[in-house]
Amino acid sequence: MERSREEFKIILVAVVLAFIIRMTNNMVNTTAPLLARYVYGLSGYEVGLTGTVIYLFTLFSTAFVNPKLQGQGKKKIFIISMILSSLSLVGLYFQNIFLFWSFLAVFGFFTGFLFTNLLTSISANVEGVSRERGLAAYSMALSLSLLIGPIIERFSLPKIGYENVFLEFLPVMVAGSIISLFIKAPNIVEKKDVKGAINTPGFLAAILSITAYNVPFAAFTVFMDIYTKETFHVSSSFAYYVFIFFFAASLLTRIYMQITPFKHLRIPLTVFILITVIAFLVIGFVNNIYVYFAIIAIMGIPHGGIFPIATILISRGTPRERLNAANSYFTSYNNILFLAVPPLFGYVSTLISY
């Protein structure tokens, strides 16, 4: 009973922090391109670089620094990262192009320590079915945050403007910094070798599945609200509905997976990938905004399903002492995708004079 109570506390802290961090992280990733385009007047390629800067620095902290951390050192850097990520929102508020790029880098670097260690906190400290339900709850919190954040932005943006949105999320991150004091660090001696971490049974399957999910999603995060606004000639605030429909479907999918976990993962994973491919092939030909929103909602289903499946694949197939390294390299790979895809799409948009 005592063990169950302790595991519940570990999961609860990780889930609440996941909600706060992902909501803020997504706000920065979706608002920075709008600020770049409509306040600083940057080109499509330069807009794509906002995501590149964030994820380049996230990649550095996730791939090269985090795998070397142990135990309480991991907890200390987590708390420091929460505080400095919060302060970077203040820097993004000021309308200065140098500060804009600088604090995007700061935000990216310190958030790189957060998601990996939340995953490891659950997967290394919780056992059996509780661990998989904890990972599903973690994924569900990510989806809920991605729904609530755009709703907040949708109604506040017309009143306060792009730059003030950063300050709107500051109190939430301050609260998260306080909650981070209670995060549970792994109490095991971790192995740091790269080969041992990535040669585990579930790691390659997780990498392949997350590729199908994150290549389109990386472009979606940076450009979809701009595409919606300029294709359908709607207001900036109305364009945020694209995220609301998308993440609502994602959240419902993850709620279903929390209530009814998949025992066998191959069939649902295949279905999710097929939905992603078909939806992206169709959406460019749609000229009705309501049909467009419907397809966006359908695209949210694989978004809701593939990430938790990938984390479960890693947790099932990785020894506990290699989980931190495996989660770090898994997150690093995600960051590489988010690093490369936005400027590529931005470059293509510039070529076609979008």
Salt bridges, closest charged atoms under 4 A:
GLU2 OE1 - ARG5 NH1 3.01
GLU7 OE2 - ARG3 NE 3.10
GLU127 OE2 - ARG320 NH1 2.28
GLU132 OE2 - ARG316 NE 2.80
GLU190 OE1 - LYS74 NZ 3.75
ASP193 OD1 - ARG322 NH1 2.65
GLU230 OE2 - ARG37 NH2 3.34
